[in-house]
Amino acid sequence: MEIRSIYFVICLILLNCKEEQPELIYKYADKPLLIDCNLDDSKLFSEAIYSFEDILRDNYANKNPNLTNAYRTFLKESTTNTANYNTISNEHTLAVFEALKNIEGLWIVRDNVLFPNYNHNIYSCIGQNIQDDDLKTTYNALLTTNSMSMRMLKDVLIAKSSRLNTDKYFATFVALELYYSKLSDVDLSKKQPEPKESKQSNEKDPHAGHNHD
């Protein structure tokens, strides 16, 4: 009886902890779904893409809000392990990440490191809907042979980066593989401040003309 009571208490604790997790606020709920894979989490995947692409615009587009260039720059950094995820994240993308972590079967955890689980239905759906034929062939060949790796995909991803602006299935793969799977250790307190522009004010320096020697 004591053992059953302990199990019951543990179950209650786990249920309470799950209930205490904050519910994700969908910032882009009024926007259309970007992918449709007949999955219960299609709305969440779309939220993830919208949030990810806003991050790209904020951090890589500079004065030119060109999403294609932003994707290309991000791919070059992320595939060479030079992307600073503390800088290119915010509270909302982390909240989306926490929600994505709760999708059953989407991830594999090894030694406390998160990896995409390519057996999840989202990846086969992506493979069926990628628009570029060459990329689609390469992607599905790697997927069906359990050989998916960035070493094999890196060059073709960068070469086809212009497709990401319109092909949101392709974009979903990039977001999951190269962005959200990297957010486990993000610490927003280490976020680098944006460089301040030097102020060339027309206001007169109150100390100008005074000798302070």
FENFEN-V485632 format. One record per helix or strand of 2 or more residues. SS is the DSSP state (h for helix, s for strand). FROM is the first residue (numbers start at 1). TO is the last residue. Records with the same first field share a line. If there is no record, write none. Layout:
SS = FROM-TO, FROM-TO
//
This chain:
h = 2-20, 42-60, 67-78, 91-101, 121-129, 133-144, 150-159, 161-165, 168-178, 180-182, 188-190
s = 107-110, 113-116
//
